[in-house]
Every structure is written in structure tokens, then in C-alpha cells.
Amino acid sequence: MNFKRTRVAHAASLSVLLMGAGWAQAQTAAPAEQAVVVTGIRASLESAINIKLNATANIDAITAVDVGKMPDKNLADSLQRVVGVAVRTDYDEAEKVSMRGTNPDMSLILFNGHTVSGGDWYVSDQLSSSRSTSLSLMPSSVLNQALVYKTSQANLVDGGLAGTINVTTRKPLDEAKRFGGVISLGGVYADLPDKTSPQLNASMNWKNEGNTFGLIGQVFAEKRYIRRDSVSRFAYAGGSGWDVINTATMLGITDASLAGTNLKAADLNGVRLPGSLSSEFVEGVRDRKGGMLALQARPTDKLEVGLTGFYSTMNANNYGRLNSGAMFNMLNGSANTTGTGAPFTSSNGQRVYASISNPVIIEETTLYGDKLRILKSADIKFAPGVTPQYIGNSEASLRTGATATSGFLDLDGTYKAGKDLTVKGLLSTTRGIGSTTLDQTLTYARYGTGTSYSLNGPNGVPDVTYYGVGPNTPVANADGSGYRLIGRGIGHYETIDRESSVALDATYVQDKGLFTTLEFGARHADHRRNLNRFAPTWASGTLAAPDASLAVPYPADFGKGFGGISPTYTSFYFPREVLDPFFQTQFKATTPEFERRVAGEIELRERQTALYLMQNLESAAGSSSSKWSGNIGLRMVRTEVNAMIATPIPTTVCNKIEPGKPVVPCAAFPTAINTAGDGSSFSLGGAWSPTSGTVYYKVPSDKTFDHVLPSLNMRIELAPKLIGRLGLSKTIGRQNYNVYGLGFTGQTCTTTGCTVNGPNPALEPMTSGNLDMSLAWYFARRSLVSVSIFDSRIKGYPKTGAVRQDVTVDLLDTVTNTVRNYFILTTSQQGAKIRGIELAYEQPIGAGFGVQANVSRASTRVDDGRPMVGASKFAANLGAYFENDTFSARLVYNHRSEYLNSTTAPSPIANSQGLSVINGVTMPVAPTVAGPVSNLAFSLNYNINKELQLSFSATNLLDPVRATYRYSPEEQQKLDVSGRQYYLEARYKF
């Protein structure tokens, strides 16, 4: 990146920006301000503005002159203040960053110029194998500077389709003091869980008198309790989502049951209703600990070497409870507690169906513009005299050993090989792990005689009442009502992400006319991704339950964030101290090989190699009244993907090996993994069956993709402090790991050929052709107003689903015991477009006060008409600050509009290509959309003296109700709240 103040400009490439030049040039230059030294908020803002002013490319910057003055607790909090940047929030904490209306997978986050592997703490994210980086492990205090590149250039690491963020950490020899540091001690109070926990952050820097060697050390230990209260339509039983009424199967809906409503049974066909209305109560902890150590040496004026190590781990144990309904089952006469169909309801030996009475029907307009009808409220009950039937579930999900870790070690060096040549080298290694040691579930079925519900708008909590269920305790009553234990589950998941890389960069000073410097270099990275799945063996095939008398009700304040909630939503649960030791008694010791679940594994290696050349340009002195600079470059990239894909074969071909017995390779297929459980039962007292379950073998897949990525960036000074920029580039974004590494399933051969479901090994990385134009006026000190417009044309956007592609794989046909060629039913690719505008404004307004504001609008379009995952149309920030020598305060508001929600990377065969026909209207299957959300954060600092400061900050102040929905806000999917957090800390500087 070129930070040198530019000279003169080639204005033709920026003609669209010249419209404002005449007005700006006519303004009288303001008299120069006297130099005033500022610190804290003002110094940080001034440093960031100066970086943006002098940059050739369109970038934004965050600096941490005094990060403790900001109400940010991790790097995602800090980055969401940047125009065009939005975050995905899990519970009450920002985690993943997206840029310019795209999914987090499309943004590349670097630390000190290299990628960082990070683990995910939540089980669904662990299983997804997404490329997005979770920043929940990175406290804001590690930040020295973050550069947010809106346009690409050849010397940037490839992989940021939508943009690149490079976070740098502090360097010892850049510190102002020879010896100094900061110690921060305090606590945080989370109001929803009503718990307080400690916070520690300390750093120290030292360097020798000659400024040739120094070090920085930092440690942090930050613990916070979390809780989420939710109401939703979520349930684990099949058919629990939104669907339509069908009187051909829902035989209880009759003209007679609708008497007095002016409706006939046929009028309800095609009306959509939720299959379940549920409550979710989740508690957990975020216990983040780690540190950083940086060493730097400058033995000569030509050589500089640095070593930086970082490690962070977070314990995130969490416990979720779910109380859900089963309205589809009731209407269909199904007593299947895990799905629809058999077994069927029975009352006195007769199959029975619930009926609908008192229906209220409204009309919705879907996000595709179609009209559908919604059953807003109704009574769904069995006829009087019918014995209690299945009406819902109560489930506990206890996740122990839920952890995420991230660490890196980098060695960098700079050598001035001569007057004109500087060479830089970077060696780095990084590793991140996301793990859940035990994902333990216990499921009870609930029996009663009916339910009533009423939806109360997009952000209103639905009213729900259950009938004939008896007390909320885990027991079955004499009349058949109450609860019965029906299921249990156990899993162990571990995602390991690691990369080693080497980069060599050189800058040659030309100083010949327009040519200032020539940059060139190379990079190679070896990346590995593994998803490992295990499952302990149950000691008995018979279900066992904890002592029913140890169950407790939901807390009395459940739902207070919604303004109160009906107790009919809630259920019982077993406290963690009851459930955890109970599960420990339910397992049988086998072997690690037997607990392995090959079917869900991902085993992938990706090697990235790049060469680049970039010419920096600058107008010659005196050649024009305008000043311009720029760069033009080319980056050549090779991506090699090697995956080992799990593929099933019957145990009749390869028998399984009993745990603990000698391992004998399968004679028919020596590479088969015949020691893993994968569907086998081996409980105490049960006979071993060598033909139970499924055996898998690994099929190798190897693909190479080559790309040439040109880029052009131009900067023109149209008038003093009025800067126009143009960026043209082609960028690359690699597909999520699971689209290459997920297993093959469903092998089928007919007379017309063979097909199999699975990953698409030929799926090309995404590429994007990008245009970015901006105009920024730095009209006063620490002030700017800017506008940017951008347009990106994406090729290769994934279109998941099991659709036949012209891609084949050779697999064993276990019927004929021969290897045959199979067409893969898998993900295809399509085009997508993003275009938008960004506006930003910053200015001190006097007496220590100042304001910051920005807003962005991004319009996205995918070829198949579906919304782009993760794309918000609007994102905005509004901030105000005050600072003097004694006090500083900052209030920050942010808003993000609705977007297609995806907490995980979609499976390559997930149905995003399917269509639904509802009342004769054909449209894409319903997505899940996250509704708009606004929030507020605040910080206040008081300087007792030069060394000691008291700090108060508050986050999630608006305690927003976060909503998700399906085709429209009327099809409410989920509402949740997480509460506010208040931090009080004492900070001592030395």
C-alpha cells in the first residue's frame, strides 16, 4: 500500500468524480491550525483520518491510541463502526464481520499480513466448516491498527472477494516510552443472567536505550455469563416448520368444526401455519483467556526482525432447554414423536385428528412479491372425550467442553539490500480449534388434549396455551397426560483449522518520472481443515432418566426482556449439576476407533500459491495543478484442493471389527475403515453384530484452479484536501470447506447410469469484477465527508442442492462389486451482483465534542432470484464523543437491516434450488431472514490523575429483540433477547 502524499493526476479515469471539483476549488483555504497535541479518542480519530487521506486505495482505518476509551470488547465490535461493515451477533456479542452487503465468508481477515485460524464455540458453526473468522476470541486491546481495504491491489493476500481487513499488533520499538504499561482490573455485570464476573487486561512494553531491541507482553482474562430467552417455531420433530393446511390429510378439519366462522374446510387449504410454537432458555459462559508476546530487534540500520505470538482460548459451555409444540402431528393424527407418519394417534383404539376452530386468517406479501394466507390464530384441539395425545416435546441440550482456541506465531524481517531495494519476509503458522466434548440431549414427549395460539406481529410474542397436560414435571399421569422420556443423544465434535505460510515481498525504488516504486513478491500457504466427529457408546439400550423430583421450573423472570411472557410457554428442566453426572453414568467404555463417526468427517488440504507485480505511479512535480498517484498490478494465484471424501459401503462387503478385538483389514476393500461405529450398537449385554451400521472408505479428490487477478487504483487531489479515488480489480473468494469435503451418500445405479449425492470437486472459487469510486473532502482537522459507490459482478456463487452436474467420480458399486462412474448430484454455480453507496461524516463540533456518522446501502441480486446470504441492504452508525483532560465519553448507535440468515455454511446438497407450490403459486423454498436490529453502546472515562483512570462502559443497551422470519415478517420464526452488560474498570498506566 502506498501512503506517500501524492503529486499530480491523470483525471480521465476519475471523470465521474470531477463534478464536485469546481465548487471545491473555489473555496477559500482555511488558515492553518496551530499544532495542538491531543490524546485518546481525538488522537485515534485523527490518526485514522490521516491514514485514509494519504492512502492510494479506498480504505478505512481504526487505530488504538487508547482503545480503552471505546465501548468495544472484541475486534468485531470495533470493526462494525466502519462504513459498509456489518456484524453477525450471537447472543449479545458481535462475532463475524461482513463487508458491503455480503456474507462473512467473503471477507478476508488478516493479522500482521497473514491469515489466522480461529475456532468456533457453537456446535452448529463447528460442524459447518465455514471460512468466516470468529472474532470473539480477539479482545479489542490486541489492536494496534486495522486497515479495511474496500478495493484490492496486487500486494494484498488473495481470498477477500468482498474486501480485506488487516489487523496489526503493536511493535515494541514504535512505543513512545522505554518502559511502560497498562493494568486494567474490573468486573462486568450481565443483567439477564444476573451475574457478575471479573475482567483483567494488562500489558507491558520495554526497549533498550539504543532503541535496537524491545518487547511487549500482554495477558487478558475476561469472563462473562450469558443467557438468551427465546420464543420460536423451532422443534426437533419433523414437520415443525411453516407449512400449509391440507384437509385431505388433516381429517379433523371439517365444515362442522368451523361452524359459526363463515368458513368451509376447503377454505383453509393452502393456508400457512407454524408447526410448533416454542420457548428456548439458554445459559452459558464466555470465559476468554490468553496473551500476546512481541519481540523486535534492529541490530543494524539495514535489518529489522520481529517475532509475535498470540494465543486465546474461550470456554463457552452452554445449556439449552426447549419446550415445543407439535401442531402438524396433531392435525395429521400422528403420534410420531420424532417426525410425521406412524405411529398414529389412538383413543380407545381409534385414530383421532385434532380440529381447527376460531381461525383468524390474514394475508402476507412474501419477499418475492407473492400473496399468501397465514393462520394468525386458532384453537387446535382434539374432540371432547379423546384421551391425551402427543402435542409436543421438552428437550435439554447440555454442551460441556465447548471451547474455541486461536493462536498464531509469526516471524517477520525487513532488510534494506541497498539504497533502492528493500526486502521483507514473513513466516507464519496458525492453528484454531473449535470443540464440543459432549453434546448431550434428553427428550421428553408431552401429552395433552390441545393447544391455542395467536401471533402478535413480527416483534410480538405469540400467545400459547396447552390443554390437558397436567403439571410441568417429567412424569406421566394416570390419564396418559404429562411427559414420557423418548430419546437421548450424544456427540463429540472437533474442528481443527491450521495453516503455515511464507511470504516474500520486495520494493524497488525507481524515482523515474511517473514510476516511483515497483513491488513484487510471492506467497505460499498450506492450509488444512479437519472436522472430526465421535459418539460415546450407551451402556444400555434401555432409556434411563434422572430422578423426576430433581426437575425445576423455568426461572420466574423468563421472558422479562419481552415485557413478560405466559408461563404456558415454559416447562421443566434438570439443573446442570443433575444432568451432567447423570449422563456420565450412561456410557460404556469402548475404544476411540469405535466412537469415531466417519460419515460426518471432513479431511481437506488446500495449498495457495501466488506471485504478484505492482507498479506504483505518481505524477511528476510541476506537471499539473492537480496531484495524482496510483498503482497497477497483477496477481497470479493457484489453488490446489485435496480432499478425502467419506463414501459408504455395506457391512456385507466389509464386516465391522468388534471394539477391542484385533483389527483385520477388509479383504474385499483394504482401505475400508471397519473399526468405526457409524450406526453399530454395542450396549452392555447386547450381542455384537459385525454387519450392523455402515462402513466407509475415503475417496481422494484433487483439483487445481488458476486465476489471474489484475488491479488498478488511482488517487487524484482535485483541490486541497479533496480526494477522488478509482479502483478496478478482480478478486477471488474460495468456497467453504464443506462443499469440497462432505461425504458421498445415496449411491444409485439404474439402466440409465449411476448417481450419488455429495460435494462438487469441480466447484470453482468465486471471482468478482469490482469497480469502486469515491470522493472525500478532509475539510478540517479530524474532519471529513465522503461518498463511495461500488459495483461487483460475482461469478461462481454457489447454488446448493442435489442437482445432477457434469461432474463424475469413480466409486465402488457394492451390488456388482465393481468400480463404476457416478454423476454427482451436488452444488452448481451462478452469478450474483452487488452495487451500493456509502456515505461518511466526521467532525469535531467544539468544546471537546465531536460526531461520527456513516450509512451504506447495498443492493444484491443472485441469478436465481433468491436473496444473497448475509446481505443487508442498509447498515448505519451514529456516534458522539466528548473529551477533555479529565473526562471522555462516547455514545455509539448502530443499525443493520434485515438479511438472509446463515449461522453455518450450507451443506452442498442443502435444498436451495427447490421450489414450493403454495395455493398454485410457485416460489423458491422459504429462507430464514434475520430482521433489522439497532443497538447502543456507551463508555465513560474519568482521569483521577495521569496514571489512574476509572472506566465505565455499557453494551447492548437497547437490549434489542432479535427477530427472524420466513417468507415475510408475518411468518415469525424466532424472537430472542440477551440482556445488557455493564463494565466497571480501574486502569493504571505506568
PyMOL commands that set and color helices and strands:
alter all, ss='L'
color gray80, all
select helices_A, chain A and resi 11-25+40-54+67-69+75-79+104-106+123-128+140-142+172-174+265-268+327-332+548-550+560-562+567-569+576-584+592-595+598-600+738-741
alter helices_A, ss='H'
color red, helices_A
select strands_A, chain A and resi 59-63+85-90+93-99+107-111+114-115+145-149+163-168+179-190+195-207+213-232+242-244+272-274+278-297+303-315+318-325+355-365+371-381+389-416+421-448+450-454+463-467+482-512+515-534+537-538+552-553+572-573+587-588+602-618+627-650+694-719+722-733+745-750+753-757+766-777+784-813+818-846+849-862+874-883+887-896+899-900+915-918+921-924+929-930+933-943+948-955+962-965+972-977+981-989
alter strands_A, ss='S'
color yellow, strands_A
deselect
rebuild
show_as cartoon
